[in-house]
Amino acid sequence: EERDNSYQWSLEDFEIGAPLGRGKFGRVYLAREKTTHYMVALKTLFKTELMKSRVEKQALREIEIQSHLRHPHILQLLTYFHDEKRIYLVLEFAARGELYKELKRQPKERFSEHLSAKYTYQVADALEYCHQNNVIHRDIKPENLLLTHNGDIKLADFGWSVHAPSTKRNTMCGTLDYLPPEMVTGQKYDIYVDHWCLGILCYEFLVGRPPFLSETSDETYAKIKSVVIPWPSQVTPGAKDLISKLIKRKSTDRIPLDCVKNHFWILAHKDLPN
Ligand SMILES: Cn1ncc2ncnc(NCCc3cnc(NC(=O)Nc4cccc(C(F)(F)F)c4)s3)c21
């Protein structure tokens, strides 16, 4: 039977498969839509958990933001529904899973210049599209990047995204390593927070750990505010040039995303065979 847009999806429409991951608020399962056998990722969010952490508005904002974004490197929110206990996000399935697991699987837990440039390019492309739609992702890190069966990037989890500009705090403590100075000091911030995170991300791809990683969060904060980047030998001059142009204290000094996509180091490495 035809399903028009008013069709109400429910759990009965899906066969639930293996768990794909777990988060604070619920789990992600591989699932198959019964009539088309289309594979999806089904993310469950427990309403009680969302209410306890007072993030239910955020869930609605994510659904609102995600349902208007369409881009090859953004994980698509296909639809959503809820029952008395949970909200369900029906997401595009990224068959090669979480990028950070791929990073840890690498011989020296870091990517080649080719993969680092390819992934940095694809994230920049997705962020440029988000910013054109006035959306700041705010939570760019390897844990929020997924890989398709072709090995292409899907930017996921808009659970923390907001419309620019904003002063909303990233109240849930994830890793501090990706926080830019303006968010650490609670100032107003804008789309350029994503540029900072892209620089941290590119560094982590090449080195295997973020530049300000420290034993304690106080040390991490201090390093973020100092913006002193350690440069291990494997970071080539081209990569250092790009990263240094993104990890800038003054948000408006961070180069635009189209300059990232056209940077000589990106162009020299993004299309090379592995
Ligand atoms: C692991 N894995 N492997 C393959 C694969 N394919 C697709 N997806 C996967 N995983 C799910 C990726 C996500 C996409 N969007 C998300 N969105 C979210 O988690 N939102 C969210 C969370 C907590 C709190 C809030 C709230 F309420 F505060 F807003 C919102 S998670 C896959």
The ligand as a MOL file (V3000), in Angstrom:
LIG
                    3D

  0  0  0     0  0            999 V3000
M  V30 BEGIN CTAB
M  V30 COUNTS 32 35 0 0 0
M  V30 BEGIN ATOM
M  V30 1 C 26.9210 3.3520 15.4110 0
M  V30 2 N 26.4910 3.2570 14.0180 0
M  V30 3 N 27.0060 2.3410 13.1550 0
M  V30 4 C 26.4520 2.4790 11.9640 0
M  V30 5 C 25.5140 3.5260 12.0320 0
M  V30 6 N 24.6960 4.0830 11.1240 0
M  V30 7 C 23.9270 5.1040 11.5220 0
M  V30 8 N 23.8990 5.6140 12.7860 0
M  V30 9 C 24.7080 5.0570 13.7030 0
M  V30 10 N 24.6750 5.5670 14.9740 0
M  V30 11 C 23.7890 6.6630 15.3340 0
M  V30 12 C 24.4170 7.9920 14.9300 0
M  V30 13 C 23.5050 9.1070 15.3160 0
M  V30 14 C 22.8930 9.9870 14.4750 0
M  V30 15 N 22.1320 10.9040 15.0870 0
M  V30 16 C 22.1310 10.7900 16.3900 0
M  V30 17 N 21.4180 11.6700 17.1880 0
M  V30 18 C 21.4670 11.5730 18.5430 0
M  V30 19 O 22.0910 10.6940 19.1320 0
M  V30 20 N 20.7520 12.5440 19.1800 0
M  V30 21 C 20.7030 12.7200 20.5360 0
M  V30 22 C 21.3770 11.8890 21.4320 0
M  V30 23 C 21.2730 12.1710 22.8010 0
M  V30 24 C 20.5220 13.2450 23.2830 0
M  V30 25 C 19.8800 14.0350 22.3240 0
M  V30 26 C 19.0870 15.1940 22.7970 0
M  V30 27 F 17.8880 14.7470 23.1740 0
M  V30 28 F 19.7190 15.7430 23.8380 0
M  V30 29 F 18.9690 16.0710 21.8340 0
M  V30 30 C 19.9560 13.7990 20.9900 0
M  V30 31 S 23.0910 9.5170 16.9200 0
M  V30 32 C 25.5470 3.9950 13.3510 0
M  V30 END ATOM
M  V30 BEGIN BOND
M  V30 1 1 1 2
M  V30 2 1 2 3
M  V30 3 1 2 32
M  V30 4 2 3 4
M  V30 5 1 4 5
M  V30 6 1 5 6
M  V30 7 2 5 32
M  V30 8 2 6 7
M  V30 9 1 7 8
M  V30 10 2 8 9
M  V30 11 1 9 10
M  V30 12 1 9 32
M  V30 13 1 10 11
M  V30 14 1 11 12
M  V30 15 1 12 13
M  V30 16 2 13 14
M  V30 17 1 13 31
M  V30 18 1 14 15
M  V30 19 2 15 16
M  V30 20 1 16 17
M  V30 21 1 16 31
M  V30 22 1 17 18
M  V30 23 2 18 19
M  V30 24 1 18 20
M  V30 25 1 20 21
M  V30 26 1 21 22
M  V30 27 2 21 30
M  V30 28 2 22 23
M  V30 29 1 23 24
M  V30 30 2 24 25
M  V30 31 1 25 26
M  V30 32 1 25 30
M  V30 33 1 26 27
M  V30 34 1 26 28
M  V30 35 1 26 29
M  V30 END BOND
M  V30 END CTAB
M  END
